[in-house]
């Protein structure tokens, strides 16, 4: 959740490391705006009561039926946006915002979603500015192109994750949005002029001194 900041989270009551109730208790405090849907094999009132007490918006029993799942998602979305409508497709309308507002929104979005696939066309189509124009504005305001900024956040986060030897490099690559571990290692080496494994080794040796 700290990596991806999801709007909706599906939680099982029976999980390794942390059970569903403990997870909900901790997560709902740190991420109060997220919506939690519990999917459980336990048909017991006490479990449902605890889940709802700690912020779950719905408690579904396995096997989950499609209608119940859709209803739970709709309920979660309505909590996020009370004005959302699911009765008919939403027509695409231009958001009337200034170019400066657009790049600020783009930066905020990237800060929370840099581990996901981000394409400039996502923003150009939404705000009706050309990709070249948005890129130029973004660089002028923040000193990086949009892709450079995404890479900067990923590489800074990669360093933090590498400094914990419990994190496998292949898992770090996946968490940061790299489907290919080799591509992640290449990107890291290009950015810092050192491989991820060597960076970890050097860091741990300095830590012992």
Phi, psi and omega in degrees: 000322178294334182278319189249345180049059183288150176281322182235133182236130175262127187237133173266147179283335181246100181226155175287160178071306182218126179285169186301318181295315179297320179297311181299320181299317181282314185293321182293335177283318183280328181231070184293340182273347178284153178252137187243126177246119181271132174242114190223153174264002183261110179268065181232136183299324183298321179294313181297320180297315179294318180299314180292326179298323182264023168103001178294137180269345179203150180234108183254142179261141175283148349289139185282130177274149185301316181297320180293321179295313179299321179296319180294318179296316179298319179297317179296317180295324179292329175290325178288316180225095182300340182267002180294145179237137180241014183278330181209155180302142179279130178284145181282122180234147180287133175274117183279091177227158181283160177303322180294321177295322181299313182291329176293318179294319179299316179298315179299320180295315181296320180303329182260344187232020185295344178276354179259168178290123181237127178239139181298330181298335176304319184273323181294323179287329181282320185254000175061038170242149180292155180298322180296318181295314180296319179299317180294318179295317181297315180296320180295327183272323187243353177084004178224153167286170181299315181292324177296323181290319176301314180297319179301312180296319180296316182290322178295319178291324179300317178302314181300317182289325180292334182286352173254108186293350177285342179274118177288143183299322180295326178287323178298316180302315181293318180297328182269006174094011179261115180288335183248120180299324181293323179293321177297313181299321179294317180296319180295316180295319179296322184284318186249356182061035177201147181283157178303317182293322179289323178299315179297315180300314180295320181296314182294326178292320177294325181295327181285338183287000000 
